[in-house]
């Protein structure tokens, strides 16, 4: 409905339809909104997530989700512990190699 016309003026003209005709009137720049508008999805309530309700079904769903999360976390911990054990074993082997090389170096220097 409104259209700003490009003029080299401090006050751009805004066209508006009034009673079937078009009216042009100057509007100061500080009156026109230059700030962006922000979208708020739902300011008056929740989206209806399962966790928000208080029924028996939601409690069962929460229990199932929590059980899955615990199993998933324990699986990740097991993998991390296995990886840590491998790294410790590799570190011990490298330390043994370093000790052997130092012994060989000391024997050659004497």
Buried (B, 14 or more C-beta within 10 A) or exposed (E): EEEEEEEEEEEBBBBBEEEEEEEEEEBEEEEEEEEEEEEEEEEEEEEEEEEEEEEEEBEEBEEEEEEEEEEEEEEEEEEEEEEEEEEEEEEEEEEEEEEEEEEEEEEEEE
